[in-house]
Amino acid sequence: MNKVKDFITSKPFVLWAWFVLSFLPILKGVLIPGANPTGNYNNYLVYKHNFINLIHLHSLFGAQPEFYFDLNHYGPVFAMVIAPFTIFPDKIGVILWVMFNSWILYLAVRKLPINEKQYLAILLISLFSIIGSAGNTQVNPLIAALVLFSYTFIKNKQDFWAALMIILGTAIKLYGIVGLAFFFFSDNKIKLILSMVFWSVVLFALPMLFSSPAFIIKTYHDWYPDLVAKNAANVVSSRAYVCVMGMISKIFNYSNLPNTVVLLPALGLFGLSITRIKYWRNVQYQLLLAASVLIFTVIFSSGSEPPTYIIDMIGVGIWFVALKRPITGFERVLLIFALVVTNAPSDIFPHFLWVTYVRPYALIALPSFMIWLKIVYEMLTRKFDEEVTTPVAAV
């Protein structure tokens, strides 16, 4: 039994699983056409046409059923990110895109101030989520990576590059703005602020080189109503709105629940958890904040979908490795609960439970919500300066 556990948690196995299991879903989507061939990597086609529409001065937010279904909700900066992949044929470009996302998230986790055993544990905990993200050709691994890079660059006193990560993440998907939570860890806050101003100007102007200033200004003007419409659509979607607000509204059949009723208390708890100034330089405290930020971003977003939970599960993994050792039975149950329910959309979860309970009531958000509350409690009560850091233990 110990040999099996050692093998599963070994570096060769975890890295092999991470990259191969990211590759296989998109390879299947490319090689085995479905009823609608574009449906196998439709998200990538949406991303690709973000850049194509930008260089042809065509609205980024209109429907284009001749190329893809669904709508684009990403801004002009994302066109710069996806541009290198568009030079390849679609079936190659989408594979490169998926593998780039898996690699950049691996790199971001690897750069955290943790040991090898700990970063491998985070990847292993997030394994099923990266498979789901890869199968949907999602951008979410990149967003999670940018948030983590925001933290590691600030910790390493590289505020100029941390600012780029924050602004780039925000410009791609508003989730990236949560990187500002690490602002308090910076030793040179003025430099960080000025760097964010600099990168905001650069990233605002960069797409103009491929289109025109008037087009980019109009695009940003059109982006807000597009996001408002997307949010309204998410609330009534059976696939989206997989968040705490969605869970509450679906369980209690309260379709008009204002998001602020949930968000304001959550923001209050989040703000309270980062008030222990004497621990701002403590790595365990910082890691818990990173975990809290990633989980918060997903479970309190009305735009969350099952594939978005790769961001959340990276946060769950960071929480697990930052726990005070030895872990308790309750903490072990929370982790297993998250691994099982968060991955409910996969084939390994009983279909009856998925369609009867988890999907209708948005219960995917429940275990992560419980873990987030536990993180807040830890950040408010743990005596970090009295702890001795030890390597992560097995579940």
N, C-alpha and C positions, 0 to 999 in steps of 0.2 A: 504493500500500500504506500509506504514511504517513497519507494522508487518511482511509483506512478506520479505521486505528488511532486517529487523533485523534477521529474521530466516535464510535467505540465507547466511548472513555474520556472523552468530553465530559460535562459536568454535565447538560445537557438529556437526553441519551440515557440516562445511568445512572439518573437520577431517574424518567424516563418508564418505563424497563424495570422498575425496582424496584416502583413502585406499580401499573402496569398489569398486570404479570405476577403480582402478588399478587391482583389483582382478578379476572382471567379464570378461574382454577381454581375459585374459589368461586361465581362467576357461573354457570359451567357446571354445578356441582353443584346449584345452586338451580333452574336452568331445565330441566335434562335429568334427569328422575327415572330411577333405575336399578331393578333388581328389587326392592330395598328402599329406598324413598324416603328414609327416615331415615338410610340409610347414606351419603348424600351429604354430610351435615353432622351425623353422629351425635355427634361429640365436642362440638359446640356444644350439642346437646340434653342431654348429660350435664352440661355446665357450667350450663346454664339451670336444670336441676332441682336442682342443688346449692342454689341460692337458694330455689327454690320449696319444696323439702323443708325447708329451714331455717325459713322463716316459718310452715310448717304443722306444725313439730315432728315431722317424719318423719325417720327415720334417713337420713343422707347416704350410707350405704355399702351399702344393700341393692339387689338387682336390681329393675328396673322395666321389664320387657320390653314393657309396653304403651306406653311412651314412647320407649325407646331400648334398644339392646343394649349389652353391655359393662357395666362398673361404674364408679362414681365413686370416685376416690382422693384428692380434694382436700378440704381442711379448711374450716371455717366462714368463715375470713377471705376465702377465694376467693369465697364467696357475695357478699360486699360488692363485690368487683371486677366480677363479672359482672352484678350487679343492674341497672345502668343499661341494659344491652342487652336485658333480658328484657321491658321495657315495649313493645318493638316486635314485630310479627309475626315468626315464626321466620326467614323468608327475608330479611327486612330486617335483623333482629338479627344474624344470622350474618355477613352482608356487613360490617356496621359493626364487628363483633368482629374479623374478619380484617384489615380496613383499619386499625383502631386498633393492632393488634399490629405491622403493617408500619410504621406511622408512628412508634410509640414506639421501635422498634428503630432506625429511621433517625435519630431525634432523639438517641438515646443515642450512636450512632456519631459523629454530627455534633458532639457536645459534647466528644469526646475532644481532648486537646491535640495536634492534628495539623492539617496544612493541608488545603485543599480537595481537592487531587489525591490525597492519602492517604485521606481518608474515602471518596471516590468509588471508589478501588481496593478498599477493604474491602467496599463494597456490591456491586461487580461480582463479586468473588470469591465472595460469599455468595448470588449471584442465584438459582442453581438450588435452593439450599437453602430460600430464602424461598418459592419456588414450591411446593416439597413441603410446607412447613409450612402455607401458605395452603390448599392442597388438602385438608389434614387438619384444618383449623380449630384448629391447635395453640396452646397457651399459651406455648410455648417462646420465641418472640421477646420476649415480655414479660419472661420470666425473664432472658434475656440482657441486656435493657435495664436491668433493676434491678441486675444485677451491675455493669454499666458505670457506671450512675449512682452506685453506692456508691463507686466509684473517683473519679469526677470531682467529686463533692461533697466528698470528703475532700481531694482535691488543692486545691480552691477554698476550703478551711477552713470548709466548711459541714457540720460534723460532725452537727448535729441532723438535717438532712435525709438525710445518708448513713446514719444509724442507721435512719431510716424505711425506706430502700431495702433494707437488710440484713434487718430484721425482717419487712417485707412479703414479700420474696422467699422467705424461709424459711417463712413461714406459708402461702404459696401452694403452694410445691413446695420440698422440702428443699434442692434445688440452691442456693437463694438464700443459704444460710449461707456459701458460699465467698466472699461479699463481705467476710467478716472477714479475709481475707488482706491487705486493704489497711489494716488496723488500724495497721500499723507506719509507714505514711506520714502518719498524723495528727499534727498539732502539739499537739493537746489531747485526749489519750487518755482523760482522766477525763471530759471532756464527752461524748465519744463513748460511753463505757460507760454513763454516766447517761442519755444520750438513748436508748440501746437498751433500758434498763430502762423508761423512760417509754413508748416506743412498744410494747413488749411488753405492758404493762398496757392501753394504749389499744386495741390490736388484739385483745387477748383479750376485752375487755369489749364492744367495738363490736357484734359479732353478737348479743349478749344483748339489745340494743335491739329486734331484729327477731324474737326468739324468747324464750328465758328463760335465766337463769343455770344452772339445773339441766340443761337440754338441752345447752347448750354444754359444760359440764363432762363430761357423759356422752359427747358427741360426740368430745371429745379422748381420752377413755378408750377409745373404740371405734376410734379412728384407728390406733393402733399395731398391733393385730393385723391390721387391714385391710392396712397397708403390708407387714407380714411375709408375709401370704398373697400379695399382689401380687408381691413379690420371688421367692417360690417358684415362682409361675406363670411369671414371666419367664424363669427358668433353663431351662425345658423348652419355651419358645415358639420357633417358627421365625422370628417377626417381631421379638421383643424379644431382650434379652441380647446386643445388638450393641455389645460392649465388649471391652476387652483380656482380661478373664477369660473371656468367652464365646468369643473367638477362640482362646485357648489350649486351653480345654476341648474345643472342637469339632475343632480341628486334631489334637489328640492323643487324642481320644475319651476324655476324662477328665471324666466327668459330675459327679463329686463334688469337684471342685476347690474348696477353701475360698477365698472371696473375699479373706480376710486374707493369703493367701500372695502375692497380687499387690499388694493395697492397701498393706500395711505398707512394703515396699520403695519403692513409688511415693510414699507420704507422706514417707518418709525423704529421697528425692531432692528432692521439692518443698520440704521444710523446709530442706534444705541450700542450695537455690538462692536463698533469700531472706536469707541470712546476711551478704551483703556490704553492711554497714551504710552504708559511705561513699557508696554509690550510691542510697540510698533516695530521695534528692531528684532523681535523674537521670531525666528523662522517658523516655528510651529503655529504661532498666531497668524503670521502672514499667509501660510499655506491654508489655514482654515478660512481666512478671508477670501483667498482665491477660489476655494471650493464653494463658499457661500455665493460669491459673485456669479460663478458659472451656473449654479443651480437656480439662483434667483432669476437670472436672465431668461430661463426657459419656463419655469413653473409659474411665473407671474407675467408671461407674455400672451396676449390674446391671439398671436399669430403662430403659436407653437403647434407643431404636428409631430407624429411619432418619429420621423427622421431627425427632427430638431434635437432629440434627446441624446445625441452623441455629445453635445455640449454639456448637458446635465450629467451624464454618466462619467465624463472626465472629472467633473466636480465631485461626484460620489467617490471616485477612486482616490482623489487627493484627500478627501475627508478621511477615508479609511487609513491611508498611510500616515496621516497626521494625528490619528487617535493616540491617546495616552495608553501605553502598554502596561499590563495585558488588557486586551479588549474585553468588554463584558458580554454576557449572553444576549442582552438586549441589543447591543451594537451589532453583534453577529447576525441576529434576526433581521435587523433593519437592512443590512447589506444584502442578505439573501432575498428579502422581500423586494428590494429594488431590482436585483438581478432578474427575478422572475417576472414581476409585473411590468417593469419598464420595457422588457423585451417581449411583451404579450403579442405584438403584431407578428412575431416570427412563427415559423412552422412548428417549433418545439413547444409552444404554449397550447393548451387544450382549446380547440376552436369554439366549443360551446361556451366556455367561460369568457372568451374574448367577445363574442357577439352578444352574449346575454348580459354581461355585467361590466367588463372593463371598457369596451368602446362606448356603449350608451351613456355611461356615467363618467367618462374621462378619468378613469381610475389610474391611468398611467402616471398621473401627477401625484398620487397619494404618497407612495413611499419616499419620493424625493422631497415632498413637502415636510414629511416627518423628519427626514434627515436634516433638512435645512433648519428646522426649529431646534434640533439637537445641536447643530453647529452654533447657532446663536447662543444657546445656553452655555456651550463650552467656552465660547469667546468671552462670555460675561463672567464665568465662574472659575475657569481653570487657573491654577497657579503655575504658569508656564516656566517661571524662573526656578522652580523647585524640581522640574522634571529632568530626567536623564534620557536623552534621545537614544533609542535602540532601533536596530533594523526591523522592518515590518515583519510581522509574524503571519503565518498562514491563517486563512479563515477557520 
